[in-house]
């Protein structure tokens, strides 16, 4: 039951759900999520740590960048199930639609150089 509760708690915050919805579109770094959500870097990092501990996201390094993507759910059947369902849920939510619409203009190269 502990694993189930951890996944459910991770998805109980609207910003973490928005992060999942963004990561469904593409791999992102912290600065891109920070830009998209209008949150402080430390807040984004804290949310990502919670999502990672729940088995919902993973990170990998690519040069100087730390990138995040959705986990494949192999470590948790609860995470896998919810990630699968979230692919379809909230697609017509106005906040999610607005975030997704802005995503093409959010690029790490312009954020870090600006």
Backbone as JSON, one array per atom type, in Angstrom:
{
  "sequence": "XXXXXXXXXXXXXXXXXXXXXXXXXXXXXXXXXXXXXXXXXXXXXXXXXXXXXXXXXXXXXXXXXXXXXXXXXXXXXXXXXXXXXXXXXXXXXXXXXXXXXXXXXXXXXXXXXX",
  "N": [[0.81, -1.2, 0.0], [2.05, 1.2, 0.61], [3.58, 2.04, -1.61], [1.57, 2.63, -3.48], [0.27, 4.79, -2.2], [2.36, 6.64, -2.2], [2.62, 7.24, -4.95], [0.07, 8.29, -5.45], [0.07, 10.53, -3.74], [2.13, 11.98, -4.92], [0.91, 12.79, -7.24], [-0.98, 14.49, -6.32], [-0.66, 17.19, -6.34], [-1.28, 20.1, -8.21], [0.75, 21.37, -9.79], [2.63, 19.33, -10.11], [1.18, 17.51, -11.62], [0.87, 19.03, -13.92], [3.54, 19.11, -14.71], [3.92, 16.44, -15.43], [2.16, 16.33, -17.61], [3.48, 18.1, -19.36], [5.89, 16.71, -19.73], [4.96, 14.59, -21.16], [5.02, 15.49, -23.68], [7.67, 16.16, -24.38], [11.18, 15.71, -23.57], [12.47, 17.54, -20.86], [14.37, 20.14, -19.24], [15.12, 21.45, -15.94], [15.08, 24.28, -16.04], [13.45, 24.8, -18.24], [10.98, 23.78, -17.39], [10.6, 25.44, -15.23], [10.32, 27.91, -16.51], [7.98, 27.39, -18.02], [6.06, 26.91, -16.03], [6.27, 29.04, -14.31], [7.53, 28.98, -11.83], [9.8, 28.94, -9.01], [13.21, 27.82, -9.25], [14.04, 26.1, -7.17], [11.59, 25.16, -6.25], [10.58, 23.77, -8.48], [12.55, 21.78, -8.64], [12.12, 20.45, -6.22], [9.52, 19.42, -6.62], [10.07, 17.71, -8.79], [11.76, 15.86, -7.56], [9.98, 14.57, -5.83], [8.24, 13.42, -7.72], [10.06, 11.73, -8.96], [10.8, 9.99, -6.84], [8.42, 8.67, -6.58], [8.43, 7.11, -8.78], [7.61, 8.13, -11.2], [8.95, 9.9, -12.91], [12.17, 10.12, -14.52], [15.64, 11.04, -14.49], [18.35, 12.1, -16.59], [21.7, 12.73, -17.54], [23.06, 14.95, -19.93], [25.66, 16.1, -21.26], [26.13, 19.28, -19.99], [23.56, 19.46, -19.17], [20.77, 18.46, -17.18], [18.32, 16.32, -17.76], [14.83, 15.56, -17.8], [12.44, 12.97, -18.03], [9.45, 11.04, -18.63], [9.01, 8.18, -16.62], [9.22, 4.68, -17.43], [7.53, 3.13, -16.01], [8.2, 0.62, -15.15], [9.13, 0.01, -12.62], [7.01, 0.33, -10.92], [3.75, -0.73, -10.74], [1.61, 0.92, -10.18], [2.47, 3.51, -10.82], [2.91, 3.1, -13.57], [0.31, 2.52, -14.48], [-1.1, 4.9, -13.84], [0.39, 6.8, -15.3], [-0.17, 5.9, -17.86], [-2.96, 6.35, -18.0], [-3.01, 9.13, -17.59], [-2.11, 10.06, -20.0], [-4.33, 10.47, -21.52], [-6.11, 11.81, -19.89], [-7.18, 15.07, -18.87], [-6.52, 16.45, -21.17], [-8.09, 18.36, -22.38], [-8.25, 20.32, -20.52], [-8.17, 23.71, -19.6], [-5.87, 24.97, -18.46], [-3.85, 23.09, -18.93], [-3.97, 22.98, -21.73], [-3.09, 25.6, -22.34], [-0.47, 25.56, -21.32], [0.72, 23.57, -22.93], [0.46, 24.77, -25.42], [2.3, 26.85, -25.21], [4.69, 25.52, -25.04], [6.34, 24.95, -27.43], [7.76, 27.37, -27.76], [9.44, 27.5, -25.63], [12.63, 27.06, -24.89], [15.66, 25.72, -23.77], [18.09, 26.87, -24.59], [17.53, 29.55, -25.18], [16.57, 30.43, -22.77], [18.69, 30.11, -20.94], [20.62, 31.74, -22.08], [19.49, 34.2, -22.1]],
  "CA": [[0.0, 0.0, 0.0], [2.92, 2.37, 0.69], [3.95, 2.46, -2.97], [0.37, 3.23, -4.05], [0.07, 6.09, -1.55], [3.43, 7.53, -2.67], [2.26, 7.68, -6.3], [-1.11, 9.15, -5.36], [0.48, 11.8, -3.15], [2.92, 12.7, -5.91], [0.0, 13.37, -8.23], [-2.01, 15.29, -5.63], [-0.33, 18.6, -6.5], [-1.54, 20.52, -9.59], [1.99, 21.64, -10.53], [3.26, 18.06, -10.48], [0.38, 16.96, -12.72], [1.24, 19.82, -15.1], [4.86, 18.64, -15.13], [3.71, 15.17, -16.13], [1.56, 16.65, -18.9], [4.55, 18.67, -20.2], [6.85, 15.65, -20.05], [4.36, 13.72, -22.16], [5.31, 16.08, -24.99], [9.1, 16.07, -24.69], [12.15, 15.76, -22.49], [12.66, 18.93, -20.42], [15.26, 20.41, -18.13], [14.48, 22.22, -14.87], [14.85, 25.68, -16.44], [12.29, 24.84, -19.15], [9.78, 23.61, -16.57], [10.51, 26.66, -14.44], [9.79, 28.91, -17.44], [6.61, 27.02, -18.39], [5.14, 26.96, -14.88], [6.43, 30.28, -13.55], [7.91, 28.61, -10.46], [11.22, 29.05, -8.66], [14.01, 26.63, -9.54], [14.01, 25.19, -6.03], [10.26, 24.55, -6.2], [10.54, 22.78, -9.56], [13.42, 20.66, -8.24], [11.43, 19.7, -5.15], [8.44, 18.66, -7.25], [10.68, 16.64, -9.58], [12.26, 14.84, -6.63], [8.8, 13.81, -5.38], [7.81, 12.6, -8.86], [11.07, 10.68, -9.16], [10.68, 9.02, -5.75], [7.2, 7.89, -6.82], [8.62, 6.29, -9.98], [6.9, 8.73, -12.33], [9.91, 10.51, -13.82], [13.59, 9.8, -14.33], [16.51, 12.06, -15.07], [19.61, 11.65, -17.18], [22.6, 13.83, -17.88], [23.47, 15.08, -21.31], [26.59, 17.23, -21.17], [25.88, 20.12, -18.82], [22.12, 19.47, -18.9], [20.07, 17.37, -16.5], [17.04, 16.21, -18.43], [13.8, 14.73, -17.18], [11.44, 12.35, -18.92], [8.55, 10.14, -17.91], [9.51, 6.82, -16.38], [8.46, 3.68, -18.2], [6.6, 2.46, -15.11], [8.64, -0.75, -14.88], [9.38, -0.17, -11.19], [5.78, 0.46, -10.14], [2.52, -0.9, -11.53], [0.73, 2.07, -9.93], [3.0, 4.59, -11.65], [2.66, 2.74, -14.96], [-1.12, 2.65, -14.74], [-1.5, 6.31, -13.82], [1.0, 7.47, -16.44], [-0.95, 5.51, -19.04], [-4.24, 7.07, -17.99], [-2.78, 10.58, -17.71], [-1.9, 10.4, -21.42], [-5.63, 10.85, -22.07], [-6.81, 12.69, -18.97], [-6.87, 16.5, -18.77], [-6.06, 17.02, -22.45], [-8.92, 19.51, -22.71], [-8.2, 21.27, -19.42], [-7.67, 24.98, -20.14], [-4.51, 25.22, -18.0], [-2.97, 22.16, -19.65], [-3.92, 23.43, -23.12], [-2.26, 26.8, -22.4], [0.93, 25.14, -21.13], [1.15, 22.83, -24.11], [0.56, 25.73, -26.52], [3.53, 27.63, -25.01], [5.86, 24.65, -25.0], [7.28, 25.1, -28.54], [8.59, 28.57, -27.64], [10.29, 27.38, -24.45], [13.86, 26.33, -25.22], [16.73, 25.94, -22.8], [19.14, 27.72, -25.15], [17.14, 30.96, -25.07], [16.39, 30.74, -21.35], [19.99, 30.22, -20.27], [21.43, 32.81, -22.66], [18.79, 35.47, -21.98]],
  "C": [[0.86, 1.27, 0.0], [3.27, 2.93, -0.69], [2.77, 3.16, -3.66], [0.16, 4.64, -3.5], [1.12, 7.1, -2.03], [3.1, 8.09, -4.05], [1.07, 8.64, -6.25], [-0.77, 10.52, -4.76], [1.28, 12.63, -4.14], [2.03, 13.4, -6.93], [-1.1, 14.22, -7.6], [-1.77, 16.79, -5.75], [-0.53, 19.01, -7.96], [-0.27, 20.8, -10.4], [2.7, 20.36, -10.95], [2.49, 17.39, -11.62], [0.73, 17.71, -14.01], [2.62, 19.4, -15.61], [4.75, 17.34, -15.9], [3.14, 15.45, -17.52], [2.59, 17.25, -19.85], [5.52, 17.58, -20.65], [6.26, 14.6, -21.01], [4.71, 14.2, -23.56], [6.78, 15.95, -25.37], [9.93, 16.05, -23.41], [12.38, 17.23, -22.16], [13.71, 19.01, -19.33], [14.51, 21.26, -17.1], [14.16, 23.64, -15.33], [13.66, 25.8, -17.4], [10.99, 24.66, -18.37], [9.53, 24.85, -15.72], [9.86, 27.76, -15.29], [8.32, 28.64, -17.75], [5.62, 27.25, -17.24], [5.23, 28.25, -14.07], [6.76, 30.03, -12.09], [9.4, 28.81, -10.25], [11.93, 27.73, -8.96], [13.94, 25.62, -8.4], [12.67, 24.47, -5.91], [10.12, 23.47, -7.27], [11.36, 21.56, -9.18], [12.77, 19.81, -7.16], [10.31, 18.84, -5.73], [9.0, 17.48, -8.05], [11.2, 15.51, -8.7], [11.11, 13.96, -6.14], [8.3, 12.9, -6.5], [8.78, 11.45, -9.12], [10.95, 9.6, -8.09], [9.44, 8.14, -5.91], [7.31, 7.02, -8.06], [7.94, 6.83, -11.22], [7.82, 9.39, -13.35], [11.32, 9.99, -13.53], [14.4, 10.94, -14.93], [17.74, 11.4, -15.66], [20.41, 12.89, -17.57], [22.97, 13.76, -19.35], [24.37, 16.32, -21.38], [26.33, 17.98, -19.88], [24.41, 20.08, -18.37], [21.69, 18.25, -18.09], [18.66, 17.38, -17.07], [16.11, 15.27, -17.68], [12.87, 14.2, -18.25], [10.55, 11.46, -18.06], [9.23, 8.79, -17.75], [8.68, 5.85, -17.22], [7.49, 2.89, -17.33], [7.01, 1.06, -14.73], [8.83, -1.02, -13.39], [8.11, -0.13, -10.34], [4.57, 0.27, -11.03], [1.56, 0.27, -11.35], [1.17, 3.26, -10.78], [2.69, 4.32, -13.12], [1.2, 2.96, -15.34], [-1.54, 4.12, -14.81], [-0.86, 7.09, -14.96], [0.25, 7.15, -17.73], [-2.27, 6.26, -19.12], [-4.06, 8.56, -18.18], [-2.48, 11.01, -19.15], [-3.2, 10.93, -22.02], [-6.36, 11.86, -21.19], [-6.3, 14.12, -19.09], [-6.4, 17.14, -20.07], [-6.86, 18.26, -22.83], [-9.03, 20.51, -21.57], [-7.57, 22.57, -19.91], [-6.24, 25.29, -19.7], [-3.51, 24.34, -18.74], [-2.85, 22.6, -21.11], [-3.01, 24.65, -23.27], [-0.78, 26.46, -22.25], [1.48, 24.48, -22.39], [1.33, 23.78, -25.3], [1.85, 26.55, -26.42], [4.8, 26.8, -25.16], [6.82, 24.81, -26.19], [8.21, 26.32, -28.43], [9.55, 28.52, -26.45], [11.47, 26.46, -24.79], [14.97, 26.71, -24.27], [17.79, 26.91, -23.31], [18.8, 29.21, -25.01], [16.95, 31.36, -23.61], [17.74, 30.99, -20.7], [20.85, 31.34, -20.84], [20.8, 34.17, -22.47], [18.95, 36.02, -20.63]]
}
